[in-house]
Amino acid sequence: AAVLSKSGPMALLAEMKRASPSKGDIAPHTDAAQQGLTYALAGACTISVLTEPSWFKGSLDDLARVRAALVAGGLGEEVCVLRKDFIVDEYQLLEARAHGADTALLIVAALSAA
C-alpha cells in the first residue's frame, strides 16, 4: 500500500458496456453519453466505449455521443476516449478518430502478420 501511495494517483479507465457474450445483457438501455460523462466526473481519465453491435450492443454513435458529452461538460481535453472493438482493418481506426476516439484497443490475436 505504501508503494501505491508514493507513486501518485492511479489512472482510472471506465468502460461503457451494454452486453457481453458471456454475461448477455448487462445494461442494454444505458445512455452512453450520460454514462461516459458520469464516469469522467467521478475521476476516470479514459472512457472505453464498446462499438461492436452484435455481441456488445455498442455503436460508433455511442462513441461520438460520449465524446460530445465530454466536450459539452468541459472535459473534452482532459478525458481520453477509447474505441473497443474487434479492429482488423486500418479503416476502423479512421472511423474511430472520425467519431471522436483518441485511441483504440488492438487485440494482437485478431491481427494478421502483414
N, C-alpha and C positions, 0 to 999 in steps of 0.2 A: 504494500500500500504506500509506503514512503517513496518508493521509486516513482510511482504514478503521480503523486502529488508534486514531486520536484520537476517533472518534465513538462509542466504546463497543462492547460486544459486539453481534454481528449476531443478530437473532432468526431462529430456525430453525423452519420448518414441515415436518413429515414426513407422508407420505401412505400410508395403508393401502389398497393396491390389489391385487386378486387377478387381474384381467384387464383388457384394453383392446381396443377394436375393431381397432386397428391391429397390436397385438402378440399377440392371443389370450391364452391362459393365461400368467400371469406367476408367480403363487404361489397356485394355486387352493385349497390346503388350509391356508393361513395362519390361525392363530388370531388374530382381530382384537384381542382383549383383550390377549394377550401381546405382540403386535407393537406396539400403541399404548403399552403400559407401557414396553417396551424403548426405543422412540423417546424417550419422556419422560425416562427415566432417563439417556439419552445426551445430553440437553440441549434437545430440541425443546420449544418453548413453545406450539406448536399441533400438534394431530394432525388431519389431514384424513382423513375416512372416507367413501369412496365408498359410497353406499347404493343405486345403480342396479343392479337384479338381472340384467337381460338381457345387457348388454354388459360390465359391470364386475364382475359376480358379488358385489355387495355387498348389504347389507340394513340396515334400521333396527335389527335386533337387533345387528348389528356395532357400530353407533353406541352403543347402550345398554351393550353389554359393554365397549367402550373406556372410556366414562365410569365405569362401575362399577370397572374395574381401576385407573383413576387415583385414584378416591376411596379404594379399599382400599389403594393404595400411598402414600397420604398426599399425593397430588399434585392432588387434585380442585380445589383453589382456585388452583393455580399454572399449570395447563396448560389451554389452550383447546381445545375440540373443535369442529371444523367439519364440517358436513354438505355433502358434494359430490355433487350430483345435477343432473338437469335440472329445476330448480324453475320451475314455470309457474303455481302456484296458492298463494295465501296459506295454505291448509290444510297444504301441505307444510312451511311454516315452523313452524306449530304442532306438526306431527308431529316436526320436528327438535328443538324445545325439549322436548317431552314425552319424547323419547328421550335427552336429555342434551346436546344441542348448545348451544354458546354463540353460534354464528354459522353462517351458511350462505353458500355461494357462489351468486351470481346471475349468469347469463350473459345479458347485455343482449340479444343477438340472439334469445334464446328467449322474451323477454318481449313482451307486447302493449303498445301505446301507451296503452291505457286505464288 
